[in-house]
């Protein structure tokens, strides 16, 4: 059995579900190189239609060669593919660029080179986008499973002998064996191979008349490392993760335990996926797979190159942090109610800004729990003085957030969830900058009205990862506070019986 946590955003929006129906995207930095001098602006070539207009293409490798374009579906994440100030990074990026060189050398393309176009999608859109002809290869550390093989074909494995291991954090109960998982709560994405494995384990528990695990469905916005951040911070108790990824991230996170002897799947194989009608592409990828592995070398390069200064979420649910939360929650409820917000979202933002520490002052002059500049608070649109006082600070920060939504996003063609996400981004980077980022997103073929997997990619490309991490962290903190509330409600309900 599984449980999905209902997440409330506000009085008129019962479900805080980040929309993941995203447009297929291409990256401007790559397109400029690809299309330079190829066609006029008046007449689109088939290649331009595939790239700019997102035309579907269901052909095999020979058609890709003719178009000189291989579209790679990737997942935007800290591990596999991300952009920082215009540069692309990640294990999938490194592997696919190596594949690009391999193809061009094999075909002796010389100046008219074949190029890999990177198309970031959410993980639950990988296979649908592949089947719809919106990409040619799905390269996102996919495990070969029986369910997936019914839909797509796979290359020879880039990695084999992969285990799906239990990873626990400071909030997890003691787990000594796989049988101890009976009746326990595990967070998992429905689109993952882990979900299939856990369902099979639940079937075994049911046959043995043991309690089934409670599978809490994680938002598809989250990658494995996002969930692992939350495990490390004590926000969720445990997850399942591929052994090679868990061992890599164990070098980053101090509070996780990777249980090498508790595996829900063994002998897993990692491969690239493509449509079943692509035998020529399969042959080329298989030839490449024999020579190259997505292995330890690339992961170590990634560790050294990209993650020395990465800022991760903190434990918003530690006893110390919950005391801060409880001492201030009534003020957040008061002003969130006045300005029509879910108070937990405002608490989450305050925790990201200051760790709920009202004594905090920034070198730039930002004050208090909401880290407001005095000039912002006294602006006629906010008009609240003395933000050194806790209540005034919370009032001013919440009112300013409402002002940003009403001024910049009220009439925009976006849902209420994204209006709030864009307001958070504006709070961090400024409304004018976010306006420019939306324009850049549209120019890149992204949806300018959706933050996750769309404008956040333009933000990472143009201004770096700070604002991307800012919005992402608020969302994670919101979920953690939501969990506290739900647990408290369950406890009260059980005591009332």
DOKE-562441 format. One record per atom (N, C-alpha, C): residue in one letter; x, y, z. Coordinates in steps of 0.001 Angstrom, whole numbers, plus 500000, padded with zeros to 6 digits. Layout:
# DOKE-562441
AXYZ
...
//
This chain:
# DOKE-562441
X500842498813500000
X500000500000500000
X500879501240500000
X500290502372499583
X501057503597499594
X500183504728500073
X500862505795500468
X500168506979500953
X500718508182500215
X499812509068499823
X500251510322499221
X499904511444500175
X500898512266500507
X500655513361501441
X499922514491500739
X498709514820501120
X498047515997500573
X498732517248501088
X498989518193500182
X499739519383500565
X498908520595500201
X498548521384501180
X497657522505500961
X498449523788500803
X498087524549499770
X498774525801499523
X498014526989500067
X496744527044499937
X495982528198500385
X494498527880500377
X493707528862500701
X492280528596500863
X491621528187499558
X492158528634498442
X491530528322497164
X492303527294496355
X493334526704496934
X494157525748496194
X494454524562497081
X493662523488497014
X493794522395497975
X495024521553497802
X495606521496496634
X496737520586496435
X497951521328495916
X499011521281496721
X500267521915496290
X501067520876495512
X500711520721494236
X501426519743493426
X502132520496492316
X503451520509492353
X504205521249491349
X503937520655489977
X503402521421489046
X503064520867487738
X504307520482486969
X504311519250486494
X505486518764485801
X505224518500484316
X504084519021483797
X503827518865482366
X504588519952481626
X505849519704481368
X506716520759480854
X506918520629479353
X507281521735478724
X507591521714477305
X508976521113477089
X509150520476475954
X510480519988475608
X511354521192475307
X512576521185475837
X513406522372475774
X514695522094475043
X515288523152474542
X516634523097473992
X517406524260474538
X518709524133474567
X519561525109475211
X520156526044474168
X519959527331474383
X520362528327473413
X521846528254473096
X522651528026474123
X524094528002473903
X524493526930472913
X523765525811472907
X524053524736471965
X523478525064470594
X522284525641470586
X521605525885469322
X522346526900468464
X522913527907469099
X523642528919468334
X524754528269467537
X525467527370468186
X526551526660467518
X526014525765466415
X524934525068466710
X524401524082465775
X523860524717464506
X523187525852464655
X522428526390463539
X523127527530462806
X524307527892463258
X525019529016462665
X525251528774461170
X524700529636460339
X524960529564458913
X524239528460458184
X523297527792458815
X522669526636458176
X521439527027457367
X520619527915457932
X519367528231457242
X519012529682457449
X518197530208456566
X517751531584456714
X516634531644457716
X516320532881458170
X515254533057459155
X513880532867458528
X513802532971457191
X512507532908456534
X512010531486456332
X512920530544456206
X512513529176455895
X513178528211456849
X512373527441457542
X512881526485458516
X513248525176457824
X514414524650458128
X514795523323457667
X514159522291458587
X514084521013458163
X513575519981459081
X514342519944460390
X515633520220460322
X516447520211461543
X516002521307462501
X515761522508461946
X515320523614462789
X513939523352463378
X513073522717462578
X511741522406463090
X511820521446464266
X512710520469464176
X512891519513465269
X513357520239466527
X514270521202466351
X514889521851467504
X514034523003468030
X513692523948467137
X513016525157467586
X511529524938467852
X510880524173467001
X509433524019467099
X509033522716467778
X510025521970468273
X509776520747469037
X508948519734468244
X509204519665466936
X508521518666466123
X508934517274466586
X507995516365466550
X508325514996466929
X509047514307465778
X509898513364466132
X510630512588465143
X510793511188465697
X510315510206464962
X510313508830465440
X511282507949464664
X512189508573463914
X513094507813463066
X514237507161463820
X515034506413463070
X516180505701463621
X517444506540463423
X518586505938463669
X519860506652463677
X520157507315462334
X519779506688461217
X520074507282459912
X519377508621459734
X518162508749460264
X517461510029460179
X518108511064461093
X518609510636462243
X519332511541463144
X520597512062462475
X521282511185461751
X522495511586461032
X522148512605459961
X521043512379459259
X520614513309458223
X520331514691458811
X519713514711459990
X519412515981460661
X520603516513461451
X521632515683461596
X522830515996462383
X522467516362463821
X521458515703464346
X520962516009465687
X520527514732466393
X521047514514467593
X520572513450468472
X520027514122469722
X518757513924469999
X518111514600471129
X518179513695472359
X518866514168473365
X519056513381474589
X518146513909475691
X517258513061476161
X516398513399477293
X517173513162478578
X517323514209479368
X518061514129480624
X517199514700481741
X517602514424482959
X516895514942484130
X517757516010484776
X517160517162485027
X517899518269485630
X518114517963487110
X519370517763487497
X519669517386488880
X521105517746489209
X521424517718490496
X522786518026490934
X523789516984490464
X523326515784490171
X524220514688489835
X524390514504488339
X523296514493487601
X523354514035486222
X523398515141485182
X522678516231485409
X522711517316484433
X522254518600485099
X523092519621485037
X522672520930485532
X523476522009484836
X522991523221484953
X523622524380484334
X523971525371485427
X525149525947485344
X525538526992486285
X526246528088485514
X525597529257485465
X526119530422484747
X526510530068483308
X525600529377482641
X525772529102481226
X526525527835480891
X527196527239481866
X527955526016481610
X527159524790482031
X527320523727481270
X526618522479481551
X527554521508482270
X526985520761483206
X527761519829484009
X526970518547484229
X527622517562484808
X526947516368485286
X527390515094484596
X527072513977485218
X527485512678484703
X526856512406483338
X525557512664483198
X524904512440481904
X525492513355480840
X525760514589481204
X526356515529480252
X527713515027479784
X528569514626480731
X529905514142480380
X529809512924479462
X528934511986479803
X528817510754479022
X528286511029477614
X527296511896477505
X526702512176476199
X527630512992475308
X528423513874475889
X529416514596475088
X530489513636474585
X530836512656475408
X531781511630474966
X531167510806473834
X529873510508473952
X529159509788472890
X529134510610471607
X528925511899471727
X528923512787470562
X530256512709469823
X531347512763470560
X532678512651469943
X532855511293469279
X532373510249469939
X532474508891469405
X531742508779468069
X530525509314467994
X529727509235466771
X530401509992465637
X530891511187465918
X531518511989464871
X532812511358464368
X533542510741465262
X534764510047464847
X534424508819464013
X533423508083464430
X533002506868463729
X532536507185462307
X531783508276462159
X531219508635460860
X532108509588460073
X533221510010460686
X534162510929460028
X533423512144459462
X532686512796460332
X531822513896459907
X532572515178459571
X533779515326460078
X534607516511459819
X533886517785460255
X533595518709459332
X533037520004459745
X531536519943460009
X530801519086459308
X529352518981459506
X529072517941460584
X529334518325461800
X529276517375462908
X527850517133463388
X527650515944463890
X526409515606464580
X526523516106466012
X525467516724466511
X525517517259467862
X524391516695468718
X524718516492469971
X523724516062470944
X523044517298471522
X521725517336471436
X520930518413472029
X520354517893473345
X520603518606474416
X520157518174475745
X518762518717476028
X517849517820476366
X516461518188476626
X516109517764478049
X516149518688479012
X515797518326480397
X514288518132480552
X513913517037481179
X512512516768481499
X512457516223482914
X511272516190483488
X511130515552484792
X511245514040484606
X511591513344485670
X511878511913485542
X510651511120485077
X509474511535485504
X508282510801485079
X507901511085483634
X508594512041482982
X508333512346481579
X509370511731480646
X510379511052481176
X511440510501480333
X510894509538479282
X510227508499479722
X509744507479478789
X508602508001477920
X507606508731478471
X506577509298477593
X507150510198476500
X508141511023476837
X508741511917475841
X509491511127474778
X510116510045475182
X510815509177474241
X509821508538473275
X508750508004473812
X507748507330472988
X507022508299472063
X506875509551472494
X506187510555471681
X507069511145470589
X508334510741470552
X509229511255469527
X509797512619469830
X509796512988471107
X510338514288471502
X511799514190471929
X512325512991471913
X513728512749472200
X514114511422471587
X515426511184471474
X515915509958470843
X516534508988471840
X517157509528472874
X517798508723473913
X517367509270475263
X517062508395476193
X516843508802477584
X518059508350478376
X518841509318478822
X520090509030479536
X520001509645480921
X519492508868481882
X519244509416483216
X519400508349484289
X520439507511484124
X520711506481485130
X519509505556485324
X518906505149484216
X517721504297484273
X518108502846484520
X517435502228485472
X517591500797485709
X516680500032484752
X517213498980484157
X516399498133483290
X515433497334484162
X514149497509483927
X513133496746484669
X512168496105483675
X511474495086484135
X510505494417483279
X509417495349482806
X508949496223483682
X507888497159483321
X508362498133482251
X509575498632482388
X510111499571481398
X510389498888480066
X510821497624480102
X511112496905478861
X509859496660478034
X508700496732478651
X507456496619477896
X507238497850477015
X507866498974477398
X507635500240476707
X508775500631475774
X510015500410476210
X511170500900475460
X512237499813475373
X513227500084474544
X514382499206474430
X515542499826475199
X516501499003475580
X517656499477476339
X518956499085475643
X519974499895475877
X521317499575475397
X521939498496476270
X523108498024475844
X523905497222476758
X524177498066477996
X524273497450479158
X524407498243480391
X525717499011480479
X525613500230480987
X526794501018481334
X527285500649482728
X526400500113483525
X526755499661484865
X525942498435485206
X526554497469485862
X525844496245486232
X526145495907487686
X525415494932488197
X525600494556489599
X525166495629490571
X524240496481490138
X523788497595490973
X522768497094491997
X522952497506493223
X521995497192494278
X521143498426494570
X519906498184494948
X519058499262495451
X519054499142496967
X519806500044497597
X520110499916499019
X519240500825499877
X518997500393501084
X518331501228502077
X519314502278502582
X518843503526502639
X519635504622503208
X518796505270504303
X519334505322505504
X518603505891506639
X519304507134507155
X518533507943507869
X519063509162508457
X518812509205509946
X519068510353510570
X518956510462512027
X517543510275512572
X516526510429511736
X515155510267512235
X514603508863512001
X515424507961511474
X514944506612511151
X514976505706512374
X514064504741512435
X514137503719513487
X515300502774513202
X515617501945514159
X516697500974513982
X516268499902512980
X517074499724511944
X516804498716510916
X518024497798510834
X517852496549511198
X518960495594511196
X518899494628510017
X517697494398509502
X517536493471508385
X516378493933507523
X516236493328506370
X515169493737505460
X513795493471506059
X513695492470506934
X512408492181507579
X511969493304508507
X512939494090509002
X512604495209509884
X511876496330509148
X511863496272507810
X511156497290507035
X509642497100507077
X509189495946507500
X507750495688507576
X507077496727508468
X506067497387507922
X505327498395508674
X505984499756508738
X507171499904508155
X507890501181508218
X507503502087507045
X507846503360507195
X507513504373506194
X508737504675505336
X508572504580504018
X509655504878503085
X509127505829502014
X509891506862501734
X509523507822500699
X510125507380499366
X509325507465498299
X509777506957497004
X508990507627495884
X509649507896494761
X508953508397493576
X508275507234492853
X507069507473492411
X506344506416491701
X507059506026490407
X507725506965489746
X508358506689488456
X509659505908488577
X510147505680489780
X511458505057489969
X511381503537489948
X512520502910489660
X512596501447489757
X512473501009491211
X512834501906492141
X512711501584493568
X511255501275493926
X510358502007493308
X508935501813493596
X508500500401493218
X508936499946492034
X508633498575491623
X509200497573492626
X510439497816493063
X511100496898493994
X510374496854495332
X509952498014495816
X509272498071497109
X507883497441497042
X507215497585495909
X505927496913495741
X506095495395495809
X507165494903495191
X507431493462495239
X507728493011496663
X508478493841497397
X508778493500498789
X507501493504499626
X506625494457499365
X505343494487500085
X504515493231499802
X504585492750498570
X503886491507498234
X504426490347499067
X505756490326499239
X506378489281500064
X505941489397501520
X505896490639502019
X505450490848503402
X504006490381503577
X503175490679502582
X501764490295502667
X501616488777502713
X502395488080501861
X502335486616501849
X502798486028503177
X503777486711503802
X504301486241505088
X503470486744506261
X502356487432505937
X501457487989506953
X502174488981507870
X503034489772507262
X503717490847507979
X503120492182507536
X503229493218508365
X502717494536507966
X503438495042506717
X502689495605505804
X503309496164504606
X503938497523504918
X504940497878504143
X505559499192504281
X504576500277503834
X504701501452504411
X503918502607503993
X504754503380502976
X504394503279501713
X505142503938500649
X504578505337500439
X505314506331500900
X504892507727500773
X505415508250499445
X504522508612498546
X504923509033497210
X505560510414497249
X506810510465496827
X507544511727496782
X507184512480495511
X507261513791495575
X506997514622494412
X508015514297493321
X507546514227492079
X508437513923490963
X509430515049490699
X509227516196491333
X510215517273491255
X511537516850491866
X511491515988492846
X512683515623493602
X513462514502492929
X514764514706492824
X515685513658492410
X516146512887493643
X516880511792493415
X517367510991494540
X518149511837495535
X519017512712495012
X519853513487495926
X519045514510496714
X517913514973496158
X517036515866496912
X516430515133498100
X515944513927497847
X515392513127498938
X516479512765499942
X517690512524499437
X518787512184500335
X519158513367501223
X519086514576500685
X519287515772501512
X518325515767502688
X517080515419502397
X516049515436503432
X516271514323504448
X516773513181503989
X517137512108504919
X518284512565505809
X519300513152505214
X520467513620505956
X520088514646507016
X519099515490506675
X518672516544507596
X517632516072508597
X517238514808508504
X516249514287509434
X514820514635509080
X514598515137507876
X513249515529507480
X512396514320507130
X513003513310506541
X512324512042506283
X513238510926506775
X512688509778507164
X513514508761507822
X514416507965506900
X513897507542505742
X514697506636504913
X514183506607503485
X515088506223502578
X514762506039501169
X515538504835500662
X515293504478499418
X516090503476498713
X516840504192497602
X518089503758497339
X518917504448496359
X519882503465495707
X520200503691494437
X521196502866493758
X522518502906494511
X523179501763494573
X524394501638495384
X525483502605494954
X525690502781493652
X526782503652493209
X526504505112493547
X525227505513493490
X524886506885493862
X524968507082495372
X524487506110496119
X524526506213497584
X525957506311498087
X526850505524497506
X528252505560497926
X528901506891497572
X528505507456496431
X529026508767496039
X528576509853497016
X527266509895497290
X526736510947498151
X527100510746499615
X527500509550499967
X527956509307501337
X529207510130501643
X529929510513500601
X531108511359500772
X530729512809501062
X529472513161500790
X528991514529500984
X528238514672502299
X527339513740502566
X526441513851503714
X526960513036504893
X527025513668506049
X527592513026507239
X526576512223508037
X525289512491507854
X524279511921508746
X523503510757508145
X523970510233507024
X523255509110506419
X524010507810506665
X523261506721506695
X523845505382506781
X523387504589505567
X524342504133504776
X524044503295503618
X524146501841504064
X523042501124504034
X522984499746504525
X523355498791503387
X524627498446503318
X525113497604502232
X524461496222502225
X523989495774503377
X523421494429503483
X521893494411503410
X521281495576503153
X519819495623503030
X519480496180501646
X519229495277500717
X518954495653499330
X517571495159498929
X516799496033498286
X515481495635497796
X515558495141496351
X516698495342495716
X516967494791494387
X518469494574494278
X518884493476493686
X520299493212493429
X520482492896491950
X521722493051491486
X522009492725490091
X521379493662489092
X521091494889489506
X520492495856488598
X521450496286487507
X520888496683486362
X521698497146485231
X521233498536484820
X522198499436484642
X521928500819484259
X522220500978482774
X521289501581482042
X521471501699480593
X520761502933480059
X521023503230478790
X520269504259478082
X519061503607477420
X517993504366477297
X516765503849476694
X516489504549475368
X515829503843474469
X515394504410473195
X514174503632472721
X513540504126471670
X512335503467471169
X512661502086470597
X511680501220470612
X511884499848470147
X512159499766468647
X511778500800467900
X511995500771466450
X513302501464466065
X514328501356466907
X515603502036466655
X516776501056466663
X516772500026465813
X517867499049465844
X519221499643465459
X519234500624464557
X520502501228464141
X521094502071465270
X520237502824465955
X520710503600467104
X521201502661468194
X520473501595468412
X520864500627469432
X522247500062469149
X522526499748467887
X523830499187467531
X524954500173467819
X524728501448467507
X525761502465467743
X525978502674469237
X524891502772470000
X525020502975471441
X525679501766472092
X525342500569471636
X525956499373472208
X527457499329471940
X527848499768470757
X529281499839470451
X529976500827471386
X529317501948471622
X529864502948472546
X529927502403473965
X528881501677474368
X528809501160475736
X529924500169476033
X530384499460475008
X531477498507475217
X532780499220475575
X532915500458475133
X534168501191475321
X534136502156476501
X532948502559476893
X532840503599477918
X531837503191478989
X532180503482480201
X531299503206481331
X531074504498482112
X529824504705482566
X529557505804483498
X529986505322484877
X531266505439485176
X531783504789486368
X532390505729487372
X533288505160488162
X533862505858489303
X534595507121488893
X535299507092487768
X536095508246487375
X535229509492487222
X534111509370486487
X533252510528486280
X532642511013487583
X532263510092488446
X531662510509489714
X532680511241490577
X533919510777490577
X534950511448491368
X535262512829490806
X535277512929489469
X535473514241488849
X534359515185489284
X533128514672489248
X531969515476489634
X532088515944491075
X532485515037491952
X532635515370493368
X533630516500493558
X534794516377492943
X535855517361493130
X535528518683492446
X534873518600491296
X534690519795490482
X533485520625490893
X532400519950491295
X531141520664491413
X530593520861492815
X530960520022493773
X530205520011495012
X530970520450496249
X532127521057496076
X532877521508497246
X532119522572498019
X531393523434497316
X530747524573497969
X529226524531497870
X528673523359497629
X527219523260497512
X526562523418498874
X525510524227498930
X524766524428500171
X523514523562500148
X523367522734501167
X522244521817501219
X521259522252502300
X520128521568502317
X519122521899503320
X519616521538504713
X519116522272505686
X519440522000507088
X518281521239507719
X518486520789508935
X517454520020509631
X516448520960510275
X515372521199509554
X514335522095510067
X513498521438511155
X513688520136511374
X512856519415512334
X513615518982513575
X514836519466513756
X515546519132514987
X514821519768516170
X515086519269517361
X514397519786518551
X514614521289518698
X515839521732518451
X516162523151518569
X515372523975517551
X515312523484516298
X514630524239515255
X513115524226515457
X512583523125515959
X511141523074516207
X510728524007517339
X511614524224518298
X511326525199519353
X511208526595518752
X512093526917517810
X511998528204517121
X510659528299516383
X510313527219515720
X509060527166514959
X507861527395515877
X507797526651516972
X506641526718517867
X506497528085518530
X507625528751518775
X507575530045519456
X507061531161518552
X507046530928517235
X506689531998516308
X505506531657515406
X505012530434515497
X504056529965514503
X502762530770514506
X502315531268515667
X501059532017515701
X501146533314514906
X502316533947514914
X502487535167514122
X502446534852512629
X503057533748512246
X503014533355510835
X501581533040510412
X500838532366511277
X499441532059510967
X498628533340510794
X498878534297511677
X498121535550511656
X498289536276510326
X499542536488509917
X499771537308508728
X499640536510507432
X499889535215507478
X499617534393506298
X498119534380506015
X497314534311507071
X495868534360506896
X495406535690506336
X496016536772506821
X495626538108506361
X495903538303504875
X497005537696504392
X497399537899502993
X497187536655502129
X496389535716502635
X495945534558501858
X497101533661501413
X497908533238502379
X498978532280502132
X498810531073503047
X499374529960502649
X499559528841503562
X500687529235504511
X500424529269505796
X501419529781506742
X502694528946506752
X502580527654506432
X503777526814506426
X504753527234505330
X504226527766504225
X505109528251503167
X505880529482503625
X505238530338504393
X505924531528504900
X506955531129505955
X506610530165506789
X507588529653507758
X508784529068507021
X508522528310505963
X509603527694505195
X510512528752504589
X509923529833504085
X510743530905503529
X511578531565504620
X510974531795505767
X511707532416506873
X512855531528507333
X512635530219507320
X513710529311507718
X514846529362506709
X514517529456505422
X515556529586504404
X516303530906504556
X515582531973504874
X516205533292504986
X517103533412506214
X516631532929507356
X517330533245508611
X517471532072509559
X516933530903509193
X516897529818510165
X515968530137511324
X514959530994511066
X514000531470512080
X514696532227513211
X515819532836512892
X516607533590513873
X516400535082513624
X515607535716514488
X515281537127514274
X516469538051514549
X517484537559515214
X518650538400515502
X519594538517514307
X519311537782513248
X520223537750512107
X520225539085511369
X521430539527510998
X521621540724510184
X522598540383509071
X522314540835507861
X523199540531506737
X524141541696506479
X525287541438505834
X526210542533505490
X525560543589504602
X524536543179503837
X523855544129502951
X522811544962503677
X522583544652504969
X521641545430505754
X520282544800505944
X520098543566505462
X518818542880505660
X518638542540507130
X517401542659507596
X517114542585509028
X516157541440509338
X516492540689510369
X515535539831511044
X515159538536510367
X514080537979510861
X513663536634510490
X513332536505509007
X512799537570508395
X512471537552506970
X513555538202506118
X514624538663506756
X515768539273506056
X515320540350505067
X514596541324505610
X514104542445504821
X515036543634504935
X515181544363503845
X515856545649503910
X514878546676504479
X515329547561505352
X514432548595505890
X513751549414504803
X514463549666503689
X513863550442502595
X512694549698501951
X512771548377501918
X511658547582501381
X510451547673502303
X510697547577503606
X509603547604504577
X508895548951504607
X509645550033504425
X509046551367504498
X508539551864503151
X508744551088502100
X508190551442500794
X506676551601500927
X506068552561500224
X504621552779500356
X503773551536500098
X504282550614499294
X503523549397499008
X503517548419500176
X504442548599501114
X504493547760502313
X504168548602503539
X504923549685503711
X504622550713504711
X504522550159506133
X505552549420506534
X505627548907507901
X506973549310508483
X506932549970509617
X508156550456510248
X508585549522511377
X509751549832511935
X510276549103513094
X510304547590512859
X510976547178511779
X511042545742511488
X512056545024512375
X512698545767513288
X513514545105514310
X512625544318515267
X511346544686515327
X510373543946516128
X509924542716515343
X509908541553515992
X509610540290515320
X508293540327514555
X507222540752515211
X505915540728514560
X505894541622513335
X506482542796513438
X506512543706512298
X507321543124511141
X508382542412511477
X509228541816510447
X508457540751509665
X507758539887510396
X506955538851509738
X505830539487508924
X505208540506509495
X504134541214508789
X504659541822507493
X505777542511507574
X506329543189506399
X506747542195505319
X507404541106505727
X507840540114504748
X506675539460504034
X505627539138504780
X504456538492504187
X503701539464503283
X503576540703503735
X502885541711502930
X503651541989501639
X504973542034501730
X505784542271500534
X505613541127499531
X505544539897500030
X505347538749499147
X504008538862498420
X502970539264499142
X501664539457498505
X501720540584497482
X502430541662497816
X502580542768496868
X503253542292495582
X504301541487495714
X505023540987494541
X504088540166493653
X503299539290494262
X502372538473493470
X501343539354492773
X500738540278493526
X499680541114492955
X500215542069491891
X501418542579492080
X501980543540491132
X502504542851489862
X503182541729490024
X503913541145488897
X503291539871488321
X502472539159489099
X502040537840488631
X500529537608488678
X499782538551489215
X498343538349489402
X497633538001488101
X497963538700487025
X497269538501485754
X498068537658484769
X499145537060485239
X499953536214484363
X499280534854484177
X499461534216483021
X498817532917482763
X499543531766483456
X499542531804484775
X500186530749485556
X499290530385486732
X499451529175487235
X498622528745488357
X499113529379489657
X498330529215490712
X498647529856491988
X499957529340492580
X500252528078492346
X501507527514492840
X502687528254492244
X502679528420490936
X503804529074490281
X503872530563490590
X502736531194490821
X502776532592491246
X503577532731492536
X503378531795493444
X504110531837494708
X505587531514494503
X505888530523493664
X507284530175493401
X508022531337492743
X507368532010491810
X507992533170491175
X508144534322492163
X507210534448493090
X507344535481494121
X508550535199495007
X508766533930495366
X509960533575496139
X511225533922495359
X511240533574494086
X512409533884493258
X512636535391493191
X511543536153493093
X511645537615493053
X512131538170494379
X511705537568495462
X512147537966496806
X513660537830496910
X514196536800496267
X515629536527496334
X516431537306495306
X515953537333494063
X516746537905492975
X516235539250492485
X515004539618492883
X514417540866492429
X513444540639491284
X512295541313491289
X511282541115490246
X511783541420488840
X512607542458488695
X513091542824487359
X513956541717486770
X514795541138487606
X515665540067487115
X514846538835486745
X513845538513487563
X513002537354487255
X512223537587485963
X511811538811485723
X511133539135484463
X512030538819483276
X513301539193483381
X514257538902482311
X514493537403482171
X514513536702483297
X514713535252483249
X513554534567482537
X512347535066482728
X511191534490482039
X511304534703480528
X511804535867480129
X512013536126478701
X513064535175478131
X514133534977478896
X515190534074478437
X514682532642478359
X513845532269479319
X513279530918479297
X512451530704478032
X511630531686477684
X510812531570476474
X511688531451475235
X512783532221475198
X513701532161474062
X514399530813473959
X514512530113475078
X515152528799475102
X514168527670474808
X512902528009474547
X511898526988474310
X511269526453475574
X511523527133476694
X510971526726477984
X509658527458478252
X508918526970479212
X507656527606479591
X507946528739480572
X507719529987480200
X508032531117481082
X507086531257482259
X506048530422482311
X505057530501483384
X505167529361484380
X506210528564484258
X506447527438485165
X507864527547485701
X508006527457487026
X509333527611487622
X510159526337487510
X509707525258488131
X510502524042488167
X510699523477486767
X511948523132486450
X512336522522485179
X512125523454483991
X511836524711484225
X511657525659483139
X512443526937483426
X511831527906484080
X512536529167484333
X513729528953485263
X513673527954486132
X514828527693486995
X516056527312486168
X515848526687484999
X516972526349484129
X517567527618483534
X516711528541483121
X517202529829482627
X517930530590483723
X517435530486484954
X518090531152486084
X519474530580486329
X519577529259486333
X520881528628486551
X521856529013485456
X521374529105484244
X522224529449483106
X522708530892483180
X521828531801483615
X522128533234483537
X522768533804484792
X522279533392485969
X522744534035487205
X523319533054488209
X523404531789487843
X523958530812488774
X522877530103489563
X523302529310490534
X522385528379491191
X521760528920492480
X522127530125492904
X521650530609494200
X520128530665494269
X519506531316493293
X518052531457493322
X517362530116493114
X517938529266492273
X517397527920492065
X517382527151493378
X518517527207494105
X518606526504495378
X517668527126496405
X517527528438496364
X516668529164497299
X515226528665497201
X514679528645495997
X513293528211495814
X513148526730496144
X514108525935495710
X514060524494495974
X514074524201497468
X514920524893498209
X515005524658499650
X513710525030500361
X513098526138499958
X511830526532500576
X510794525429500390
X510757524876499204
X509803523800498932
X510067522592499825
X511337522247500015
X511683521103500869
X511323521385502326
X511600522589502789
X511247522929504168
X509734522905504357
X509015523387503347
X507557523358503424
X507058521929503622
X507604521007502857
X507182519611502975
X507498519077504364
X508663519441504905
X509033518945506234
X508074519475507294
X507711520749507220
X506754521301508180
X505373520672507989
X505014520413506738
X503739519762506463
X503695518387507126
X504827517688507098
X504902516370507724
X504712516468509231
X505320517474509855
X505150517672511294
X503680517878511627
X503014518715510834
X501602519009511069
X500751517749510928
X501028516971509894
X500255515754509671
X500466514746510796
X501716514632511256
X502004513708512351
X501297514143513630
X501266515460513868
X500583515973515056
X499084515699514978
X498514515865513784
X497086515605513607
X496767514129513821
X497647513250513330
X497450511809513536
X497496511466515022
X498445512092515725
X498597511829517157
X497359512284517920
X496861513471517579
X495663513985518241
X494456513091517961
X494363512607516720
X493240511746516353
X493276510427517116
X494483509874517272
X494604508601517991
X494310508773519476
X494691509929520039
X494430510191521455
X492950510444521718
X492251510931520695
X490829511239520856
X489960509987520838
X490521508878520338
X489745507632520258
X489536507014521635
//
